[in-house]
Amino acid sequence: MHDDEICWTAGDSIKNVIFKMFDEGDREIAITPSLAEKIKVNWTPKIKKDLLLQGSLPDIKVSTSVKDVRYCQVSFQDDHVSLESAFTVKPLPDEPKYLKSSLKGVSTIKMGEELKGEIYLEVTDQFGNTIQSLTASSINSLGISSEGLDKSTLKVSWQDKTKMMLVQGIKFLPAAPGSKELCFAWREFAEYVRINLVAGPPAQLKIVQPTDIEEPLTVVNGKELEKPFVVQLCDQWGNPSPEAQVKILLVKDNNLKTVPAVNFQKTDNDGMATFEVFQVFAARGEYSIHFKVSHNKINFVGPFVKMNVIPDSNKPVKVSVDYDRNASFPAGGFLTVFKVSVLSEDEKVMRNLNPAVMTMCLWKGVTNGSRPPGNATVLNCSKPKENEKDGYFYFRDKIIPDQVGVYSIQFMYMLDKSKMLCSEPISINVIPNEPVKLMPVVQPPTPVVSNISSVASRTLVKHLSLKIMDEYNNPTCEKMNGKIIVTIRSSEENETEIPVFQGDVASVEFNFSNGISKISSLLVAENSPGKDSSQYVLVFYPVIPELGESQLEPFELHFMFSNDVKKQAQMATLTREKDQLRQSIGAYRSLFDTTKQLLTEIKCQAKEAANKESNLKSQLFKHNIDVSLLNSVQQTEALIKDMLAEKQKIMKQPRRVCAIPNTPKGNSNVLGKIAHLALIEDNEAAKVISWHLASDMDCVVTLTTEAARQIYNETQGRQQVLPLDSIFRKNLPDWARPLPHLRNGKCHFQPTGNPVFARDLLIFPEHVEDCKIVFGMLLGDSIILDNLDSANLYRKEVVKITHCPTLLTRQGDRIRSNGKFGGLQNKAPTMEKLRGMVFGAPLPSFCATLEAKIDLLQQYRTAVIKCSTVNEELNLQVEALNSPEMKQKREELSLQEKQLKEIEKKLGMTPKRGHGENRTCHDGSQSSVQEGLLPPPSKKMRDAEITRMRKIKY
């Protein structure tokens, strides 16, 4: 046997294989032990000699795989000859044992679609060898089943080449997505294939959040949405479709603006898209937004969401000004009272605003911009009177500028350091005040005349225009007529020799027409009397019939009189020098006075800054902060940073919060839901009080019935509301009332269980008085004790002396005011079962202390910086005051004062105590300059000079 093939059942053994050996003559050779030792086979390494002596070979183990064809060889070899014989063993499939499946392609099928993969089924023996004897008729014995399987699309075909059954068209009826198990049965064999049924292609869009889109979503203008919009792609049967990277557009009304601008969002791997929280800006009204999906050339629109935008009652939008529009504004008088208010978006006056952030700006002229110019005068509001309304700022007793003209007034409300809200500019026309004096339009120089024949030497006034002024030198009486009477008097009291005018008259009259009198060619008479080298005064008396008997101050012009022409020229020269020196001395004095005032003000500021820093150090010491460690601004800022980090850590710690959505803040007449109006520190007390008020926790409290009615209408009556103006307050409990066992200052018995009024455990973050009304009505005199035993004992004793209110226990029990207790209706559930419908917990008390320390440290940092800045400014000002330039100016002033004194002596002028006093110069010398002729600069001039100097130096 050589190169023969033996077909045998896979996994079986071929036994009783015999062999024979022949010589060259085809004679059989007997197998001897020596020959047996030289016989080898390739399917086993060891051969039993006894078996070979009997002419048999070892058993052959057939492979379990039909593909494993085995080559078998028997060989004999000695020193003289080599013999061999070979054959192959081909395995054949065993009897059918299993039905096996294989899925080619994806195992996921979308709802409504056919499986894109193919399922192959084959019948195998116990070793997995395909049964080759099957024919196409075998598919008739195949059965396919599964829950929700749509058999109308099934296709089963026979693959003759591979002897397999091909199953196609797997499809399921619409159902819940999940894992589906396909069962294939052939004769007594079965096979299972698991298919993942997922949602079908996107066909609709659902809004996951907010949940209630049937009602309009109330949003305060300018505020963010409480929660982001979350949308979910779904198939046509409503199953979530996990389609990723699908663009979902947010479509809104044109008049609705969002910040940041939200246009689209792409879905995640779950088919869900979350839009970031955005602010809404729109006028009051109802708007709509919807979502649009574009996917695989299929577009569909999601549901519409109505959005009710309400104005923000806490957002200032307008500064309103009320004043007497018929009022007049005389120069230097007082402005009319301006009543200023800040209006919110709902056009209501905002209250509880800081008066420090409301200012009034006043400047000359009309500005084209929306804000006051930089040189405007800033004024603060006045302290309100008792009868004045809250929410209004009053600007009264503000001085009108002393120069006539058109001025602008604008009121500014500072929103923050960089933003402000301005009113409409108000233009006022400042008119002259009451007429008080006659003044020249241009101050003339001091005349020097003589009584010689020359007209030029005798001219007192060549050209002079006079007007009637108010006390601030504003021209007035511009439409009045009258006359001006000019006379001459001596500057000496006992002088009798008085010069006369040309024509030897003691007085001259000039016309006063339309508010002005033009004086020209006023001469002294030739050979006029008069004392040589003397000073006289021209007195111009106004006579205005329309002013009646009102006394107007005349204008006086000093002049020098001489009988000598040569001396007259000398006096004229000296007079001009005197006028120039007086003007220069006045400028120097104004500079030194302004510098001195500036230095005084900076010293006051430095003292105030040092006092404030010292005061803050004392407060920091009281708060156990070691000030010695705060040697620099950087150290202070580092400590503030550490405390802010500690505060942030406290804020992030978990604590009990109320899960009931609160009403949007935007209406000042809406306080909020009862669950959000109070906080309770103790967990057990919070649980039992929240359960006791469970039916009221969702109620919205309003100040007015109108606001309550508005909420009622907006929610179609589904929201319960409580207006405070409808509460009968006479029967509300007194929050200072003692517990029932303490009557008339006497303790009737010693209670157990630590009784306390339930209302005393409430902490009100805001609206304290209004909240006392609400919870006084809801809780009444309810008392909390530790447990039911102490509560029963307490009630038993209280009813002996007075009525006992409802008793609650920290263990969750309730004894009603009628004494009834027990049962599920009088036992509070666990905190978990309240599902967040519970009063929140306040921040730890240490947090408030920390905030106070942070506030003090921030004030201290500002004070230190200001103190350093002011001291630096003071040092610079002192250095400037002692600079060589200022020393030189003081020396120049002293020299000019001496020169003026000498000129006055030459002119024969003697200073009088009535007009001036000797004053000490800046260098310590005495000056005899007449202060009546050189008045000190006004406060307005000094303030202007201070401002100018600050700009130059800093």
Secondary structure as GFF3:
##gff-version 3
##sequence-region A 1 954
A	DSSP	beta_strand	4	9	.	.	.	ID=ss1
A	DSSP	beta_strand	13	14	.	.	.	ID=ss2
A	DSSP	beta_strand	17	18	.	.	.	ID=ss3
A	DSSP	beta_strand	21	22	.	.	.	ID=ss4
A	DSSP	beta_strand	28	29	.	.	.	ID=ss5
A	DSSP	alpha_helix	33	36	.	.	.	ID=ss6
A	DSSP	beta_strand	39	41	.	.	.	ID=ss7
A	DSSP	alpha_helix	49	53	.	.	.	ID=ss8
A	DSSP	beta_strand	56	57	.	.	.	ID=ss9
A	DSSP	beta_strand	60	61	.	.	.	ID=ss10
A	DSSP	beta_strand	70	77	.	.	.	ID=ss11
A	DSSP	beta_strand	82	92	.	.	.	ID=ss12
A	DSSP	beta_strand	98	104	.	.	.	ID=ss13
A	DSSP	beta_strand	108	110	.	.	.	ID=ss14
A	DSSP	beta_strand	118	124	.	.	.	ID=ss15
A	DSSP	three_ten_helix	136	141	.	.	.	ID=ss16
A	DSSP	beta_strand	142	145	.	.	.	ID=ss17
A	DSSP	three_ten_helix	151	153	.	.	.	ID=ss18
A	DSSP	beta_strand	155	159	.	.	.	ID=ss19
A	DSSP	beta_strand	164	168	.	.	.	ID=ss20
A	DSSP	beta_strand	178	186	.	.	.	ID=ss21
A	DSSP	beta_strand	189	198	.	.	.	ID=ss22
A	DSSP	beta_strand	204	209	.	.	.	ID=ss23
A	DSSP	beta_strand	217	220	.	.	.	ID=ss24
A	DSSP	beta_strand	230	234	.	.	.	ID=ss25
A	DSSP	beta_strand	247	252	.	.	.	ID=ss26
A	DSSP	beta_strand	257	259	.	.	.	ID=ss27
A	DSSP	beta_strand	264	266	.	.	.	ID=ss28
A	DSSP	beta_strand	272	274	.	.	.	ID=ss29
A	DSSP	beta_strand	279	281	.	.	.	ID=ss30
A	DSSP	beta_strand	285	295	.	.	.	ID=ss31
A	DSSP	beta_strand	298	310	.	.	.	ID=ss32
A	DSSP	beta_strand	316	322	.	.	.	ID=ss33
A	DSSP	beta_strand	329	330	.	.	.	ID=ss34
A	DSSP	beta_strand	338	344	.	.	.	ID=ss35
A	DSSP	three_ten_helix	355	357	.	.	.	ID=ss36
A	DSSP	beta_strand	358	364	.	.	.	ID=ss37
A	DSSP	beta_strand	377	380	.	.	.	ID=ss38
A	DSSP	beta_strand	392	395	.	.	.	ID=ss39
A	DSSP	beta_strand	405	414	.	.	.	ID=ss40
A	DSSP	beta_strand	420	422	.	.	.	ID=ss41
A	DSSP	beta_strand	426	431	.	.	.	ID=ss42
A	DSSP	beta_strand	437	440	.	.	.	ID=ss43
A	DSSP	beta_strand	448	450	.	.	.	ID=ss44
A	DSSP	alpha_helix	455	458	.	.	.	ID=ss45
A	DSSP	beta_strand	459	469	.	.	.	ID=ss46
A	DSSP	beta_strand	475	476	.	.	.	ID=ss47
A	DSSP	beta_strand	482	490	.	.	.	ID=ss48
A	DSSP	beta_strand	507	512	.	.	.	ID=ss49
A	DSSP	beta_strand	516	523	.	.	.	ID=ss50
A	DSSP	beta_strand	534	543	.	.	.	ID=ss51
A	DSSP	three_ten_helix	545	547	.	.	.	ID=ss52
A	DSSP	beta_strand	555	562	.	.	.	ID=ss53
A	DSSP	alpha_helix	565	622	.	.	.	ID=ss54
A	DSSP	three_ten_helix	627	629	.	.	.	ID=ss55
A	DSSP	alpha_helix	633	652	.	.	.	ID=ss56
A	DSSP	beta_strand	670	673	.	.	.	ID=ss57
A	DSSP	alpha_helix	674	677	.	.	.	ID=ss58
A	DSSP	beta_strand	679	680	.	.	.	ID=ss59
A	DSSP	alpha_helix	683	692	.	.	.	ID=ss60
A	DSSP	three_ten_helix	694	696	.	.	.	ID=ss61
A	DSSP	beta_strand	700	702	.	.	.	ID=ss62
A	DSSP	alpha_helix	705	714	.	.	.	ID=ss63
A	DSSP	beta_strand	721	723	.	.	.	ID=ss64
A	DSSP	three_ten_helix	724	726	.	.	.	ID=ss65
A	DSSP	beta_strand	742	743	.	.	.	ID=ss66
A	DSSP	beta_strand	746	747	.	.	.	ID=ss67
A	DSSP	beta_strand	756	757	.	.	.	ID=ss68
A	DSSP	three_ten_helix	758	761	.	.	.	ID=ss69
A	DSSP	beta_strand	762	763	.	.	.	ID=ss70
A	DSSP	alpha_helix	768	779	.	.	.	ID=ss71
A	DSSP	beta_strand	783	785	.	.	.	ID=ss72
A	DSSP	alpha_helix	788	798	.	.	.	ID=ss73
A	DSSP	beta_strand	807	809	.	.	.	ID=ss74
A	DSSP	beta_strand	814	815	.	.	.	ID=ss75
A	DSSP	three_ten_helix	824	826	.	.	.	ID=ss76
A	DSSP	three_ten_helix	832	834	.	.	.	ID=ss77
A	DSSP	alpha_helix	845	881	.	.	.	ID=ss78
A	DSSP	alpha_helix	884	906	.	.	.	ID=ss79
A	DSSP	beta_strand	919	920	.	.	.	ID=ss80
A	DSSP	beta_strand	926	927	.	.	.	ID=ss81
A	DSSP	alpha_helix	939	953	.	.	.	ID=ss82
###
